Amino acid sequence: MKIVWKIIKWIVIIICILILILYATGNDYIFRGVKLTYLKGEKTANIDDYKDFDNNVIMAGAPRVWQQHINYNQFPLSQKFEKEMNDYGSAAFIVIKDNQLLSEYYFNGYAQNSLTNSFSMAKTFTTMMLGKAIEQGYIKGLDQKITDFLPEFKNDKFGAECTVGDLSAMTSGYDWDEDYYFPLNPTAKAYYGDDIVKQMLDRKFVAQPGGHFKYQSSDTQLLGIVIQRAINNKSLAQYFQEEFWQPMGMELDAQWSKDNPKGMEKTYCCFNADARDFAKLGQLLLNDGNWYGKQILDSAFVKKMVLPNTKAFNPNEPKIYGYSVWMDYDYKTPFYTMLGHLGQRVIVIPSEKLVVVRTGKTHNDQPNNRPIADGDVYRLVDEAMRINENVKKNDSTNSL
């Protein structure tokens, strides 16, 4: 018995030492992370966890409800695709055609009014705000140095050369490790920590900006800080509400998670909204920034977003990223897309005037031998096109 108590004593001592080390090294965020993941049976963040964080509300105004397409929900999902949607915990699957709601399906207890986490789709929303800030004169352009807003990096060899465009295009050269599962890494700290501004400004740049594309959430969070300072420290939720959410007639209030009650939004992720409203942001890009006759976002800036930033890729390399937007224009159905952790997608297929939204708890990440690693993106495109072809056949038959 004495040996057992001795073992227990040493276990307690070791645990206490580990706790002290975590606090001393600024890694105490891990306790919050463990509480909100492993103790809830999760391995990573989840689409409903905005309820566990402080949030800024993006309030809806007068709603503009999607008009239903004449073929609304007339063509069911293929059996194989529907099984995949159910097997991987999907929340919603929506197809918009010609600015009308064509297909709308919800799964696993989620419904039209369910809010879910955008994860990295928020990177696109942040760059939309960048475009608006440039249009309004708060920021001079994509080539403006970040040190005009982040003087903390004036003495940083590489940081002093970084532009706001580098942050949006993921060519910053900032020191970052993008990992969504290992708890001791900067991405986890950004998600579960309580001072994201300090975390971002305490790190350094380690490579010449403007080089090769390297996807990292830090770039978008730094961009969020730039925008917030540029617009005189107005909250980004309020700015997005005023310039996008309310002018576009979103149906529901959204929630943007932040690091602490008085802190800032996690701009690289964590924008929580319903699938219908996510679809409107895709439609805005498809419309080149125009919304029912009102130019919400400069059309030239939108085109910049959705075209590949060729200088960030090698000559023979697939050019899959623009300014906070992914793309594969060499696919049989060319498209561009917003992508988020665990399978959050807003896909735009310009040739057919389609917008596709999928949200869910996880996704089938089986490769598709295409440049975008997540193979489910291509299956979403293919299913939307299958439905679209049925619409065309139906329209052709009815016109006879």
C-alpha positions as CSV (number, residue, x, y, z in Angstrom):
1,M,0.0,0.0,0.0
2,K,2.9,2.4,0.8
3,I,4.3,1.8,-2.7
4,V,0.9,2.7,-4.3
5,W,0.6,5.9,-2.3
6,K,4.2,6.7,-3.3
7,I,3.4,6.2,-6.9
8,I,0.2,8.4,-6.6
9,K,2.3,11.1,-4.9
10,W,4.8,11.2,-7.7
11,I,2.1,11.2,-10.3
12,V,0.5,14.2,-8.6
13,I,3.9,16.0,-8.3
14,I,4.6,15.4,-12.0
15,I,1.2,16.7,-13.0
16,C,1.7,19.8,-10.9
17,I,5.1,20.4,-12.5
18,L,3.7,20.0,-16.0
19,I,0.9,22.5,-15.1
20,L,3.4,25.0,-13.9
21,I,5.5,24.6,-17.0
22,L,2.5,25.2,-19.2
23,Y,1.6,28.4,-17.4
24,A,5.2,29.5,-17.3
25,T,5.6,29.0,-21.0
26,G,2.4,30.7,-21.9
27,N,0.8,27.5,-23.0
28,D,-2.0,27.3,-20.5
29,Y,-4.5,27.6,-23.3
30,I,-4.1,23.9,-23.6
31,F,-6.5,23.4,-20.6
32,R,-9.3,25.1,-22.5
33,G,-8.5,23.2,-25.6
34,V,-8.6,19.8,-23.7
35,K,-11.9,20.8,-22.1
36,L,-13.6,21.8,-25.4
37,T,-12.3,18.8,-27.4
38,Y,-11.1,15.6,-25.7
39,L,-13.5,16.0,-22.8
40,K,-16.3,16.4,-25.2
41,G,-15.3,13.4,-27.3
42,E,-13.8,15.5,-30.1
43,K,-10.3,15.3,-31.6
44,T,-10.3,18.9,-32.9
45,A,-12.6,22.0,-33.0
46,N,-16.2,21.4,-34.1
47,I,-18.9,23.3,-36.0
48,D,-21.0,24.0,-33.0
49,D,-18.3,25.3,-30.6
50,Y,-19.1,29.0,-31.0
51,K,-21.4,28.4,-28.0
52,D,-18.2,27.8,-25.9
53,F,-16.6,31.1,-26.9
54,D,-17.2,34.8,-26.6
55,N,-18.8,36.2,-29.8
56,N,-19.5,39.4,-31.5
57,V,-22.9,39.4,-33.1
58,I,-23.3,40.4,-36.8
59,M,-26.9,41.5,-36.8
60,A,-29.2,40.9,-39.8
61,G,-31.4,43.7,-41.0
62,A,-34.3,43.5,-43.4
63,P,-34.0,40.0,-44.9
64,R,-34.0,39.2,-48.6
65,V,-35.1,35.6,-48.7
66,W,-33.8,33.4,-51.6
67,Q,-36.4,33.0,-54.3
68,Q,-37.0,29.3,-55.0
69,H,-36.1,28.0,-58.5
70,I,-39.0,26.5,-60.4
71,N,-37.2,23.2,-60.0
72,Y,-36.6,23.6,-56.3
73,N,-35.8,20.2,-54.8
74,Q,-37.2,18.4,-57.8
75,F,-34.1,16.3,-58.3
76,P,-33.0,14.2,-55.3
77,L,-29.4,13.6,-54.4
78,S,-27.8,10.5,-55.9
79,Q,-27.8,7.6,-53.4
80,K,-24.0,7.5,-53.2
81,F,-23.7,11.2,-52.6
82,E,-26.5,11.2,-50.0
83,K,-24.8,8.4,-48.2
84,E,-21.6,10.3,-48.1
85,M,-23.4,13.4,-46.7
86,N,-24.9,11.3,-43.9
87,D,-21.8,9.2,-43.2
88,Y,-19.7,12.3,-42.7
89,G,-22.0,14.3,-40.5
90,S,-23.1,16.8,-43.0
91,A,-25.3,19.7,-41.7
92,A,-26.4,21.3,-45.0
93,F,-26.1,21.0,-48.8
94,I,-27.4,23.8,-50.9
95,V,-27.3,24.6,-54.6
96,I,-28.1,28.0,-56.0
97,K,-28.7,28.4,-59.7
98,D,-29.2,31.7,-61.5
99,N,-29.5,33.5,-58.2
100,Q,-32.3,31.1,-57.1
101,L,-32.5,28.3,-54.5
102,L,-32.4,25.1,-56.5
103,S,-31.6,22.4,-54.0
104,E,-31.7,22.5,-50.2
105,Y,-31.0,19.5,-47.9
106,Y,-30.3,19.3,-44.1
107,F,-28.9,16.3,-42.2
108,N,-28.3,15.0,-38.7
109,G,-30.7,17.3,-36.9
110,Y,-29.5,20.5,-38.5
111,A,-32.1,22.9,-40.1
112,Q,-32.4,26.1,-42.1
113,N,-31.8,28.2,-39.0
114,S,-28.8,26.3,-37.7
115,L,-25.6,28.3,-37.3
116,T,-22.3,26.4,-37.9
117,N,-18.7,27.4,-37.9
118,S,-17.2,28.6,-41.2
119,F,-13.6,27.7,-40.1
120,S,-11.3,29.0,-42.8
121,M,-14.0,30.2,-45.1
122,A,-13.7,33.3,-42.9
123,K,-10.4,34.0,-44.6
124,T,-12.4,34.9,-47.7
125,F,-14.7,37.1,-45.7
126,T,-11.7,38.9,-44.2
127,T,-10.3,39.6,-47.6
128,M,-13.7,40.9,-48.7
129,M,-13.3,43.5,-45.9
130,L,-9.8,44.3,-47.1
131,G,-11.3,45.1,-50.5
132,K,-13.9,47.3,-48.9
133,A,-11.3,49.1,-46.8
134,I,-9.2,49.8,-49.9
135,E,-12.3,51.1,-51.7
136,Q,-13.1,53.4,-48.8
137,G,-9.6,54.7,-48.6
138,Y,-8.6,53.2,-45.2
139,I,-5.9,51.2,-47.0
140,K,-4.1,52.3,-50.1
141,G,-4.0,49.0,-51.9
142,L,-2.6,45.5,-51.8
143,D,1.0,46.8,-52.1
144,Q,0.8,48.9,-48.9
145,K,3.3,47.7,-46.3
146,I,1.8,46.2,-43.2
147,T,4.2,48.3,-41.0
148,D,1.9,51.3,-41.7
149,F,-0.5,49.6,-39.4
150,L,1.7,47.2,-37.5
151,P,4.8,49.2,-36.5
152,E,5.7,46.3,-34.2
153,F,7.4,44.8,-37.3
154,K,9.4,47.8,-38.4
155,N,12.6,46.3,-37.1
156,D,11.8,42.8,-38.5
157,K,14.1,42.1,-41.5
158,F,11.3,40.4,-43.5
159,G,8.2,41.8,-41.8
160,A,9.2,45.3,-42.8
161,E,8.8,44.3,-46.4
162,C,5.5,42.4,-46.1
163,T,2.4,43.9,-47.8
164,V,-1.3,43.5,-47.0
165,G,-1.6,41.6,-50.2
166,D,1.0,39.1,-49.0
167,L,-1.2,38.4,-46.0
168,S,-4.2,37.8,-48.2
169,A,-2.3,35.7,-50.7
170,M,-0.5,33.6,-48.1
171,T,3.0,34.7,-49.2
172,S,4.0,36.5,-46.1
173,G,7.0,34.5,-44.9
174,Y,5.7,34.6,-41.3
175,D,6.8,32.0,-38.8
176,W,3.9,29.6,-38.3
177,D,3.0,25.9,-38.0
178,E,-0.5,25.1,-39.4
179,D,-1.8,22.1,-37.4
180,Y,-5.3,21.4,-36.3
181,Y,-4.8,18.3,-34.1
182,F,-1.5,18.6,-32.1
183,P,-2.3,20.7,-29.0
184,L,1.1,22.4,-28.6
185,N,1.3,24.5,-31.7
186,P,0.5,28.2,-32.6
187,T,-2.7,27.3,-34.5
188,A,-4.2,25.6,-31.4
189,K,-3.1,28.6,-29.2
190,A,-4.8,31.0,-31.6
191,Y,-8.0,29.0,-31.4
192,Y,-8.1,28.4,-27.6
193,G,-5.9,31.2,-26.3
194,D,-7.2,34.5,-24.9
195,D,-4.9,37.2,-26.5
196,I,-4.6,36.6,-30.2
197,V,-3.2,40.0,-31.0
198,K,-0.3,39.6,-28.6
199,Q,0.4,36.1,-30.0
200,M,0.5,37.4,-33.6
201,L,2.7,40.4,-32.8
202,D,5.1,38.4,-30.6
203,R,6.2,36.1,-33.5
204,K,8.5,37.0,-36.3
205,F,8.8,36.7,-40.1
206,V,11.4,34.1,-41.3
207,A,11.4,34.4,-45.1
208,Q,11.2,37.0,-47.8
209,P,7.6,38.1,-48.4
210,G,6.1,37.7,-51.8
211,G,7.6,34.3,-52.4
212,H,5.9,30.9,-52.7
213,F,2.4,30.2,-51.5
214,K,2.3,28.8,-48.0
215,Y,-1.1,28.3,-46.4
216,Q,-1.2,29.5,-42.8
217,S,-4.0,31.0,-40.6
218,S,-1.6,33.5,-39.1
219,D,-1.6,35.6,-42.3
220,T,-5.3,36.2,-42.1
221,Q,-5.3,37.0,-38.4
222,L,-2.5,39.6,-39.0
223,L,-4.7,40.9,-41.9
224,G,-7.6,41.2,-39.5
225,I,-5.5,43.3,-37.1
226,V,-4.4,45.5,-40.1
227,I,-8.0,46.1,-41.1
228,Q,-9.2,46.8,-37.6
229,R,-6.5,49.4,-37.0
230,A,-7.1,50.9,-40.5
231,I,-10.8,51.4,-39.8
232,N,-10.1,53.1,-36.5
233,N,-10.5,50.1,-34.3
234,K,-14.1,49.4,-35.1
235,S,-14.9,45.8,-34.5
236,L,-14.7,43.7,-37.6
237,A,-18.1,42.2,-36.8
238,Q,-19.6,45.6,-36.9
239,Y,-17.8,46.5,-40.1
240,F,-18.9,43.3,-41.8
241,Q,-22.4,43.9,-40.6
242,E,-22.5,47.5,-42.0
243,E,-20.8,46.8,-45.3
244,F,-22.0,43.2,-46.2
245,W,-24.4,41.5,-43.8
246,Q,-27.2,44.1,-43.7
247,P,-26.9,45.5,-47.2
248,M,-27.2,42.0,-48.6
249,G,-30.3,41.2,-46.6
250,M,-29.0,38.2,-44.7
251,E,-31.7,36.1,-43.0
252,L,-30.1,35.4,-39.6
253,D,-27.8,37.1,-37.1
254,A,-24.3,35.6,-37.3
255,Q,-21.8,35.1,-34.5
256,W,-18.0,35.7,-34.9
257,S,-16.0,34.0,-32.2
258,K,-13.2,36.0,-30.5
259,D,-10.4,35.4,-28.1
260,N,-11.9,37.0,-24.9
261,P,-14.9,39.1,-23.9
262,K,-13.1,42.4,-24.8
263,G,-10.9,40.9,-27.5
264,M,-11.0,40.7,-31.3
265,E,-12.5,38.3,-33.8
266,K,-10.6,35.2,-34.9
267,T,-10.5,36.4,-38.5
268,Y,-8.9,33.3,-39.9
269,C,-11.9,31.2,-38.8
270,C,-14.9,31.0,-36.6
271,F,-17.6,33.0,-38.4
272,N,-20.8,31.2,-37.5
273,A,-23.8,31.5,-39.8
274,D,-26.5,29.5,-41.6
275,A,-26.0,27.8,-45.0
276,R,-28.3,30.1,-46.9
277,D,-26.4,33.2,-45.8
278,F,-23.1,31.5,-46.6
279,A,-24.5,31.0,-50.1
280,K,-25.1,34.7,-50.5
281,L,-21.4,35.5,-50.0
282,G,-20.6,33.0,-52.8
283,Q,-23.3,34.6,-54.9
284,L,-21.7,38.0,-54.3
285,L,-18.4,36.8,-55.7
286,L,-20.2,35.2,-58.7
287,N,-21.9,38.6,-59.3
288,D,-18.5,40.4,-59.3
289,G,-19.5,42.1,-56.1
290,N,-22.9,43.3,-57.2
291,W,-26.0,42.6,-55.2
292,Y,-29.3,43.4,-56.8
293,G,-27.9,46.5,-58.5
294,K,-25.8,47.7,-55.6
295,Q,-22.0,47.3,-55.9
296,I,-21.2,45.9,-52.5
297,L,-17.6,45.1,-53.4
298,D,-15.4,46.5,-56.2
299,S,-15.7,44.2,-59.2
300,A,-12.0,44.5,-60.1
301,F,-11.1,43.5,-56.6
302,V,-13.4,40.4,-56.8
303,K,-11.7,39.4,-60.0
304,K,-8.3,39.7,-58.3
305,M,-9.5,37.4,-55.5
306,V,-10.8,34.6,-57.7
307,L,-7.9,34.5,-60.2
308,P,-4.7,32.6,-59.3
309,N,-1.8,34.6,-57.9
310,T,0.5,33.1,-60.5
311,K,3.7,34.6,-59.0
312,A,3.2,32.6,-55.9
313,F,3.6,29.3,-57.7
314,N,6.3,27.6,-59.8
315,P,5.9,27.5,-63.6
316,N,4.8,23.9,-63.8
317,E,2.9,23.9,-60.5
318,P,-1.0,24.0,-60.3
319,K,-2.0,27.5,-59.4
320,I,-4.7,26.9,-56.9
321,Y,-4.9,30.1,-54.8
322,G,-5.6,33.7,-55.4
323,Y,-6.4,36.2,-52.6
324,S,-8.1,34.1,-49.9
325,V,-9.9,31.9,-52.5
326,W,-9.0,28.4,-53.8
327,M,-9.5,27.4,-57.4
328,D,-9.1,24.7,-60.0
329,Y,-9.8,26.1,-63.5
330,D,-8.3,23.0,-65.2
331,Y,-11.0,20.7,-63.8
332,K,-13.6,19.5,-66.2
333,T,-16.0,21.9,-64.5
334,P,-13.8,25.0,-63.6
335,F,-14.6,26.4,-60.2
336,Y,-13.3,28.5,-57.3
337,T,-14.1,27.9,-53.7
338,M,-13.9,28.9,-50.0
339,L,-12.6,26.0,-47.9
340,G,-12.9,25.4,-44.2
341,H,-11.7,22.8,-41.7
342,L,-13.8,19.6,-41.6
343,G,-15.4,20.2,-44.9
344,Q,-17.0,23.6,-44.9
345,R,-17.4,24.7,-48.5
346,V,-18.8,27.5,-50.6
347,I,-18.1,26.6,-54.3
348,V,-18.8,28.9,-57.3
349,I,-19.1,27.4,-60.8
350,P,-19.2,30.5,-63.0
351,S,-20.0,28.7,-66.3
352,E,-23.3,27.5,-64.9
353,K,-24.0,30.3,-62.5
354,L,-24.0,27.8,-59.6
355,V,-23.2,28.3,-56.0
356,V,-22.8,25.2,-53.8
357,V,-22.6,25.2,-50.0
358,R,-21.8,22.2,-47.8
359,T,-21.3,22.4,-44.0
360,G,-20.7,19.5,-41.6
361,K,-19.0,17.9,-38.8
362,T,-16.3,16.1,-40.9
363,H,-15.7,15.2,-44.5
364,N,-14.5,12.4,-46.7
365,D,-11.0,13.7,-47.5
366,Q,-10.1,10.8,-49.9
367,P,-7.8,12.3,-52.5
368,N,-9.1,12.9,-56.0
369,N,-5.8,13.1,-57.8
370,R,-6.5,16.8,-58.3
371,P,-4.5,19.9,-57.1
372,I,-6.9,20.6,-54.2
373,A,-6.1,17.9,-51.7
374,D,-9.6,17.5,-50.3
375,G,-11.3,15.2,-52.8
376,D,-14.8,15.9,-51.5
377,V,-14.7,19.4,-53.2
378,Y,-14.8,17.7,-56.6
379,R,-17.6,15.3,-55.5
380,L,-19.6,18.4,-54.5
381,V,-19.0,20.0,-57.8
382,D,-19.9,16.8,-59.7
383,E,-23.2,16.4,-57.7
384,A,-24.2,20.0,-58.3
385,M,-23.5,19.5,-62.0
386,R,-25.5,16.3,-62.1
387,I,-28.5,18.2,-60.6
388,N,-27.8,21.1,-63.0
389,E,-27.9,18.7,-66.0
390,N,-31.3,17.3,-64.9
391,V,-32.6,20.9,-64.7
392,K,-31.4,21.5,-68.3
393,K,-33.0,18.3,-69.5
394,N,-36.3,19.2,-67.8
395,D,-36.3,22.7,-69.2
396,S,-35.6,21.3,-72.7
397,T,-38.4,18.8,-72.4
398,N,-40.9,21.5,-71.2
399,S,-40.0,23.8,-74.0
400,L,-41.0,21.2,-76.6
